[in-house]
Amino acid sequence: MNDSYTKYDRRVSRLARAALDGCLQQNLVGLEKESLRVSPAGTIATTPHPRAFGSALAHPYITTDFSDALLETITPAMADKHGMLGFLYDLHVFVHRHLGDELLWATSMPCLLEGADSIPLARYGSSNAARMKTVYRRGLGNRYGRVMQVIAGVHYNFSFSDAFWPLYRELEGDSSGPGIFRSDAYMALTRNLQRFGWLIPYLFGASPAVCKTFVQGRQVDLKELDQSTYYYPYATSLRMGDIGYQNSQTAGTGMKASYDSLDAYIRSLTWAIETPCPDYETIGVKIGERYEQLSANVLQIENEYYSTVRPKQLTEWMEKPSLALRRRGVRYVELRSLDVNAFHPLGVAEEQLHFLDAFMLFCLLVGSPRIDAGERKAIDENLLLAAHHGRDPLLDLNRNRSAIRLRLWAEELLDAMFVAAELMDGGSDGPSAESLRRQQEKVRNPELTPSAMMLAEMSTNAESFFDYARRTSEQYRDQFLGASLETQRAALFERLSRESQERQQELERSDDVSFDEFLERYFAQPAQVAGIGEYTGAEDPSAGFGGSGG
């Protein structure tokens, strides 16, 4: 790490002397927040996606993930975090006005489950594009089971401003094209987000316990908290552990994405999409007239590969994500390791976003060597250890093939981040630095972490995980139902609902090929084009980064 910190100090000094002119305050942030719809009894909702929300296929801000019951609300990308969270709040007010007697579950880990068959797939209509999205989800269920697919999370999408990149490239003395430089820098950032990614579940993990119905029929070594709840005493995020949606899904397939470069990343995903997997061949692809999965290959599509962070580019309609990256380079990064924050009605607090901004700049500026096989294994193990046992005061992680106490490493990282926070704030004592100080308190006192606070509250109230989650969900429901919605914002959501339904109908009318041919054309898009794109166009702050794209 010494060489990495030498680079960091040099880059920070250069940026501190440069005329930044507020360009770091123009960075864009967007959120995708998943919420499970549940019945009054606390079971997963079996009702379809409410029509009042609009079309889940075509609505820019309200859609679904794996299941019709797994609602996803998406914000536009904004430099103004307060305004962006205000938009998310208004979305929640609008959604709650049309939920009837249902709840949005306030935690990442799901409600009472009655087996995989009780979990409905997401449906998007009868168009070829809609059918493809549902078949993909059926494939996920067939491959990994439906239960783990209804875990909810928050995805934080971040991009540095257009004004930042020419300045940073000049300070680095880089002679490659601007698009190549930007993509290379984002890939370096992505590698460091993985190296230090264990810090996110420690600081923000909010899933230390789970309803026993989630692991029914599975062998687990979780401890029994009460007659309906399992937990680990020092857990931070079971969602990020091995009972969650981790890349144990690719065990035995030989699939590990490479983050050495954008080209290596695209090639590794392309290999997985084009390479048959014997385990998935036993499922079958098309049985009779019904597709059980999009293909029997290691991955059906790029988004099946789960990672805590993804380099991303906006896609055109039905454009493969890997092709968009190849053509136009990396536009932003998506951090996927945030649990739903059960202590905030939106599932995420502004303080978290200010910390993550500084974390992004830190990870960009710190040296970022390639990840070899040994470090890849350590990264995966560190994340699992932090998720299962992160608050254990004696927990050691693996850094450079040596053991280091989690607390000591966390203190070192947070101390180093202060100069990045001040750059991000445009001065001292700004919101990023203030958030950083709060995170330091969590390292000094693990009882201040959300995971510890959740267990403490359950203990104080003699509540099971289910009782805690339902009570919290009802509290937030009442808050949103009691809130007002500005007339212009309400009119916007009503209009988007109508327009999205019209767009879905238009797609259904315009299909002119069979579903078989549609899939053939989709997968026939070229895996490679000449070189990595030199995209330099401005990013539209009014546009969202987009949903999961699955």
Secondary structure, 3 states (H helix, E strand, C coil): CHHHHHHHHHHHHHHHHCCCCCHHHHCEEEEEEEEEEECCCCEECCCCCCHHHCCCCCCCCEEECCECCEEEEECCCECCHHHHHHHHHHHHHHHHCCCCCCEECCCCCCCECCCHHHCCECCCCCCHHHHHHHHHHHHHHHHHCCHHHHCCCEEEEEECCCCHHHHHHHHHCCCCCHHHHHHHHHHHHHHHHHHCCCHHHHHHCCECEEEHHHHCCCCCCCEEEECCEEECCCCCEHHHCCCCCCHHHHCCCCCCCCCCCHHHHHHHHHHHHHCECHHHHCCCCEECCEECCCCCECCCCHHHCCCCEEEECCCCCCCCHHHHHHHHCCCEEEEEEECCCCCCCCCCCHHHHHHHHHHHHHHHHCCCCCCCHHHHHHHHHHHHHHHHHCCCCCCEEEECCEEEEHHHHHHHHHHHHHHHHHHHHCCCCCHHHHHHHHHHHHHHCHHHCHHHHHHHHHHHCCCCHHHHHHHHHHHHHHHHHCCCCCHHHHHHHHHHHHHHHHHHHHHHHHCCCCHHHHHHHHHCCCCCCCCCCCCCCCCCCCCCCCCCCC
